[in-house]
Amino acid sequence: MHFENTLDKYGSIIEQELKNFFRSVVEEAYTYHPFIGDLYKVLEEFVLRKGKRLASCSTLMAYKGYNEIDEKIIRVCCGIEIYRHCILIHDDLVDLDEMRRGGRTVHKIFEDKHDERFGFGCAIFAGNIAYSLALQAIASSGFGDKLSEVYRLLFSGYKDVNESQILDLLFEYTNPNVDEWKVMASKRAASLFETTILTGAMLGNAPKNDITFLKNAANYIGYAFDIQDDLIDIFASEEQYGRKPGGDLLRGKKPLHIILTSERETSLPEKMKSFEIDEIRELIKRCGALEEVKKVSKAYANSAREEIMKTSMSKEAKNFFTSFIDYIVESLDWYK
């Protein structure tokens, strides 16, 4: 089964669990203050916006690789999905994004109620609350003492992703090298995939050797995905992307292809100031940075596939992860 079919199949189940979870949370909040109830309704709407549910389905399929799906793992996946969104709330705020998956970002929703400062403040606190709700959902799953390792993953993963966001922000004001990029990337998607995949595998009682293989695979997937995702910003069309290309570039972000181009093309800073998107694309291609990052991403993807195949996961679970890896590789060839 192609990974997108799996996401469709299980994503709807996770979404129903999210609705059940938020129903009680929202009802309780309205008992003590109407605005807090409204805030939880905003969180519910934000989390339930149509998306792929890749984070939570990665947890689910890692678990399914060793066990049968049950109510307990569905509740954990609910928590993982909220965890993913607590990160997005703060990410949107730092990047001053106004839209996320067809709706207003959380800080813009609350800004409309009063002013910018109010919006920023509410988004910071709402993101913190979402992290707490994620842990609450996971704690209520019924896995008992087995959750101690999951909490360790979440605590470490949340620290890592915040460090990556700080470095990502710092790089807008500095000129990072490839080694610095790798430090940042190791704590971004790589950290998220490690948290989500290992959570499912550990709760599913995966053998110790498989945990090592999956940790390696998760990190390789993260690097490959990050490179591919960064290329979308500048090389995908508005029709493909859903918004104008180059938004990250305008903010001064430094993905790997920009770092490599800046090392080879002295004219890049001037082009970025004038934001001639076609000329910037041409520079990235002409200096060889585009082909190099594609090659790097494909190498990580191939390593990830090898690690997945070493595991004793079920065939269905292996197919899910290798299908996703194949998608990353195939999508790299869209950008020319």
Buried (B, 14 or more C-beta within 10 A) or exposed (E): EEBBEBBBEBBEBBBEBBEEBBEEBBEEBBEEEEEBBBBBBBBBBBBBEEBEBBBBBBBBBBBBBBBEBEEBBBBBBBBBBBBBBBBBBBBBBBBEBEEBEEBBBBBBBBBEEEEEEBBBBBBBEBBEBBBEBBBBBBBBBEBEEBBEBBEEBBEBBBEBBEBBBEBBBEBBEEEBEEEBBBEBBBBBBBBBBBBBBBBBBBBBEBEEEBBBBBBBBBBBBBBBBBBBBBBBBBBBEEEEBEEEBBBBBEBEBBBBBBBBBBBBBEEBEEBBEEEBBEBBBEBBBEBEBBBBBBEBBBEBBBBBBEBBEBBEBBEEBBBBBBBBBBBBBEBBEEBE
